[in-house]
């Protein structure tokens, strides 16, 4: 590699960023500074709201499956209620990534899914819903739409799976360990690849129920699987100093959580209040 002044500066920056001194600077100075900027934004937006100027941006860190649902419902309703406001999402692939983005001030809110309820120190947590897992398959095969199946019913099927470490992969590994001839045929990093692979007949997939509506609209069949684990979906935020747009989005999420909990016991349909 040719050494130029630009390359040398870049290499020096990498070395500095890896030092304990820089990490301490980030924790003690840069991260709190980002929160101060966030607080100033909240003050500005509050003043604008009091002056009758509606708008603002709410920044949400979200994992892939919660990013399909409940995020779709939330953004749709939020846009109806607050047409001048903007929702900006940032991708995160693990609960820890979501928590880090919120703690650092990069995002005001975080939407995550985890194998167990999260209880992070220093953050507020709103439980939104528990999503059971379902089997998604191409039509015309052994899986019938909305007909409950057991892991043994997938004997001989090819499975599309995520990489080791996710709750989804754990369920797939349990199925293949049953000795029924079921095997993993494809491993993907990006959840967005799974549904196209299913629809082209590569294999079947085990996904959170958040994918149900989209999968059926694309022509796939979706079947409940029993017994199953659940993805615990929650929204996290810093305890104070949310911008008005973020407070409104959080309140809408709390409304959705209440209505979906009631719907689970025969209550009203699972859509958020105004």
C-alpha positions as CSV (number, residue, x, y, z in Angstrom):
1,X,0.0,0.0,0.0
2,X,1.4,3.5,-0.9
3,X,1.9,5.7,2.1
4,X,0.6,9.2,1.6
5,X,-0.1,11.9,4.1
6,X,-3.8,11.0,4.0
7,X,-3.1,7.3,4.6
8,X,-0.8,8.1,7.5
9,X,-3.4,10.4,9.1
10,X,-6.1,7.7,8.7
11,X,-3.8,5.1,10.3
12,X,-3.0,7.4,13.2
13,X,-6.7,8.1,13.8
14,X,-7.3,4.3,13.9
15,X,-4.5,3.8,16.5
16,X,-5.9,6.7,18.6
17,X,-9.4,5.3,18.5
18,X,-8.2,2.0,19.8
19,X,-6.4,3.5,22.9
20,X,-7.9,3.3,26.4
21,X,-7.5,7.1,26.5
22,X,-9.9,7.6,23.6
23,X,-12.4,5.1,25.0
24,X,-12.4,7.0,28.3
25,X,-12.8,10.3,26.3
26,X,-15.8,8.8,24.5
27,X,-17.6,7.6,27.6
28,X,-16.9,10.7,29.8
29,X,-17.1,13.5,27.2
30,X,-18.4,12.6,23.7
31,X,-21.4,10.5,24.8
32,X,-22.6,13.0,27.4
33,X,-22.1,15.8,24.8
34,X,-24.4,13.9,22.4
35,X,-27.0,13.8,25.1
36,X,-26.7,17.6,25.7
37,X,-27.3,18.2,22.0
38,X,-30.3,15.9,22.2
39,X,-31.6,17.9,25.2
40,X,-31.1,21.2,23.3
41,X,-33.1,19.7,20.4
42,X,-35.9,18.8,22.8
43,X,-36.0,22.4,24.1
44,X,-36.0,23.8,20.6
45,X,-38.8,21.4,19.5
46,X,-40.9,22.2,22.6
47,X,-40.6,25.9,22.0
48,X,-41.7,25.3,18.4
49,X,-44.6,23.2,19.5
50,X,-45.7,26.0,22.0
51,X,-45.5,28.4,19.1
52,X,-47.9,26.3,17.1
53,X,-45.2,24.9,14.7
54,X,-45.9,21.2,14.4
55,X,-43.2,18.9,13.1
56,X,-39.9,17.5,14.3
57,X,-38.1,14.1,13.8
58,X,-38.3,11.0,16.0
59,X,-35.3,8.8,15.6
60,X,-35.9,5.1,16.3
61,X,-33.4,2.2,16.4
62,X,-35.0,-1.0,15.4
63,X,-34.2,-4.7,14.9
64,X,-35.4,-6.4,11.7
65,X,-38.5,-8.3,12.9
66,X,-40.0,-5.5,15.1
67,X,-39.1,-3.2,12.2
68,X,-41.8,-5.0,10.2
69,X,-44.4,-5.1,13.0
70,X,-45.2,-3.2,15.2
71,X,-43.2,-0.5,13.5
72,X,-45.3,-0.5,10.3
73,X,-48.5,0.0,12.3
74,X,-46.9,2.7,14.5
75,X,-45.4,4.7,11.6
76,X,-48.7,4.5,9.6
77,X,-50.8,5.8,12.6
78,X,-48.2,8.4,13.6
79,X,-48.1,9.8,10.0
80,X,-51.9,10.1,10.2
81,X,-51.8,12.0,13.5
82,X,-48.7,14.1,12.9
83,X,-48.3,14.6,9.1
84,X,-45.6,17.3,9.6
85,X,-43.4,15.0,11.7
86,X,-40.8,12.6,10.4
87,X,-39.8,9.1,11.6
88,X,-36.2,8.2,11.0
89,X,-35.1,4.6,11.7
90,X,-31.7,3.2,12.2
91,X,-30.9,-0.5,11.8
92,X,-29.7,-2.6,14.7
93,X,-29.3,-6.3,14.7
94,X,-29.1,-7.2,18.4
95,X,-30.8,-6.0,21.5
96,X,-27.4,-4.7,22.7
97,X,-27.0,-2.6,19.6
98,X,-30.4,-1.0,20.2
99,X,-29.6,-0.2,23.8
100,X,-26.2,1.3,22.8
101,X,-27.8,3.6,20.2
102,X,-30.3,4.8,22.8
103,X,-27.8,5.2,25.6
104,X,-25.4,7.2,23.4
105,X,-28.1,9.6,22.2
106,X,-27.9,8.5,18.6
107,X,-31.6,7.5,18.8
108,X,-34.2,8.6,21.2
109,X,-36.2,5.4,21.0
110,X,-35.3,1.8,20.4
111,X,-37.5,-1.1,19.3
112,X,-36.1,-4.5,20.0
113,X,-37.0,-8.2,20.2
114,X,-35.4,-10.6,22.6
115,X,-35.6,-14.1,23.9
116,X,-36.4,-12.8,27.4
117,X,-37.8,-9.5,28.7
118,X,-35.0,-6.8,28.9
119,X,-34.3,-4.8,32.0
120,X,-31.5,-2.4,31.1
121,X,-30.1,-0.1,33.7
122,X,-30.7,3.6,33.1
123,X,-33.4,3.2,30.5
124,X,-37.2,3.1,30.5
125,X,-38.7,-0.1,29.1
126,X,-42.2,-0.4,27.6
127,X,-43.3,-4.0,26.9
128,X,-45.2,-3.9,23.6
129,X,-46.1,-7.5,22.8
130,X,-45.0,-11.1,22.6
131,X,-44.7,-12.5,19.1
132,X,-45.0,-16.3,18.7
133,X,-43.0,-18.0,15.9
134,X,-44.7,-19.3,12.8
135,X,-43.7,-21.4,9.8
136,X,-43.7,-19.6,6.5
137,X,-43.7,-21.7,3.3
138,X,-44.4,-21.5,-0.4
139,X,-48.0,-22.4,-1.4
140,X,-48.8,-25.9,-2.7
141,X,-46.6,-27.8,-0.3
142,X,-47.1,-29.8,2.9
143,X,-47.6,-26.7,5.0
144,X,-51.2,-25.4,5.0
145,X,-52.2,-21.9,5.8
146,X,-53.3,-21.3,9.4
147,X,-53.2,-25.0,10.3
148,X,-51.1,-25.5,13.4
149,X,-48.2,-27.9,12.9
150,X,-45.7,-29.5,15.3
151,X,-41.9,-29.7,14.7
152,X,-42.3,-33.3,13.7
153,X,-44.6,-32.3,10.8
154,X,-41.6,-30.7,9.1
155,X,-39.9,-34.0,8.6
156,X,-37.9,-34.0,5.4
157,X,-38.3,-30.2,4.9
158,X,-35.4,-27.9,3.8
159,X,-35.1,-25.0,6.3
160,X,-33.9,-21.4,5.7
161,X,-32.2,-20.1,8.8
162,X,-30.4,-17.2,10.3
163,X,-26.9,-17.4,11.8
164,X,-26.2,-19.0,15.1
165,X,-27.1,-16.9,18.2
166,X,-30.6,-15.7,17.4
167,X,-33.8,-17.0,18.9
168,X,-35.0,-17.9,15.4
169,X,-31.9,-20.1,14.8
170,X,-32.3,-21.8,18.2
171,X,-35.8,-22.9,17.2
172,X,-34.5,-24.2,13.8
173,X,-31.7,-26.1,15.6
174,X,-34.1,-27.7,17.9
175,X,-36.2,-28.9,14.9
176,X,-33.2,-30.3,13.1
177,X,-32.0,-32.0,16.2
178,X,-35.2,-34.1,16.3
179,X,-33.7,-36.6,13.7
180,X,-36.6,-36.3,11.3
181,X,-34.5,-35.6,8.2
182,X,-35.1,-31.9,8.3
183,X,-32.0,-29.9,7.4
184,X,-30.8,-26.4,7.0
185,X,-30.3,-25.6,3.3
186,X,-29.5,-21.9,3.5
187,X,-28.1,-19.6,6.2
188,X,-28.7,-15.9,5.7
189,X,-27.6,-12.7,7.6
190,X,-30.3,-10.4,6.3
191,X,-33.9,-11.2,7.2
192,X,-35.0,-9.5,4.1
193,X,-33.6,-12.4,2.1
194,X,-35.7,-15.0,3.8
195,X,-39.2,-14.4,2.3
196,X,-37.9,-14.3,-1.4
197,X,-36.1,-17.5,-0.8
198,X,-39.2,-19.1,0.7
199,X,-41.4,-17.9,-2.2
200,X,-39.0,-19.4,-4.8
201,X,-39.2,-22.8,-3.1
202,X,-35.7,-23.0,-1.6
203,X,-37.2,-24.0,1.7
204,X,-39.4,-23.1,4.6
205,X,-38.6,-20.6,7.4
206,X,-39.4,-20.1,11.0
207,X,-40.1,-16.4,11.6
208,X,-41.8,-14.2,14.3
209,X,-45.5,-13.6,13.7
210,X,-44.7,-10.0,12.7
211,X,-44.0,-11.4,9.2
212,X,-47.5,-13.0,8.9
213,X,-49.4,-10.2,7.1
214,X,-46.5,-9.4,4.7
215,X,-45.9,-13.1,3.9
216,X,-49.5,-13.8,3.1
217,X,-49.8,-10.7,0.9
218,X,-46.8,-12.0,-1.0
219,X,-48.5,-15.3,-1.6
220,X,-46.9,-17.5,1.1
221,X,-48.7,-19.7,3.6
222,X,-48.2,-19.2,7.3
223,X,-48.9,-21.8,10.0
224,X,-48.6,-21.5,13.7
225,X,-46.1,-23.9,15.3
226,X,-46.5,-25.6,18.7
227,X,-44.8,-25.6,21.0
228,X,-43.0,-22.4,20.3
229,X,-40.9,-19.7,21.9
230,X,-41.9,-16.0,21.8
231,X,-40.1,-12.9,20.8
232,X,-40.4,-10.3,23.5
233,X,-40.9,-6.9,21.8
234,X,-40.1,-3.8,23.8
235,X,-39.5,-0.1,23.3
236,X,-36.7,1.6,25.3
237,X,-35.9,5.2,25.9
238,X,-33.8,7.5,28.1
239,X,-35.8,8.5,31.2
240,X,-36.1,12.2,30.4
241,X,-35.7,14.9,27.8
242,X,-37.4,13.3,24.9
243,X,-38.4,15.7,22.0
244,X,-42.1,16.3,21.5
245,X,-42.1,14.0,18.5
246,X,-40.5,11.2,20.4
247,X,-42.9,11.6,23.3
248,X,-45.8,11.4,20.9
249,X,-44.4,8.3,19.3
250,X,-43.8,6.6,22.7
251,X,-47.3,7.4,23.8
252,X,-48.7,5.9,20.6
253,X,-46.6,2.8,21.2
254,X,-48.0,2.6,24.8
255,X,-51.5,2.8,23.4
256,X,-50.8,0.0,20.9
257,X,-49.4,-2.2,23.6
258,X,-52.5,-1.7,25.7
259,X,-54.9,-2.5,22.9
260,X,-52.9,-5.6,21.7
261,X,-52.9,-6.9,25.3
262,X,-56.7,-6.4,25.5
263,X,-57.1,-8.1,22.0
264,X,-55.3,-11.1,23.4
265,X,-58.1,-11.5,25.8
266,X,-60.9,-10.8,23.4
267,X,-60.7,-7.1,23.5
268,X,-60.8,-4.5,20.7
269,X,-58.7,-4.8,17.5
270,X,-55.0,-4.3,17.8
271,X,-54.6,-0.7,16.5
272,X,-53.3,2.3,18.5
273,X,-55.5,5.1,19.8
274,X,-55.3,8.6,18.5
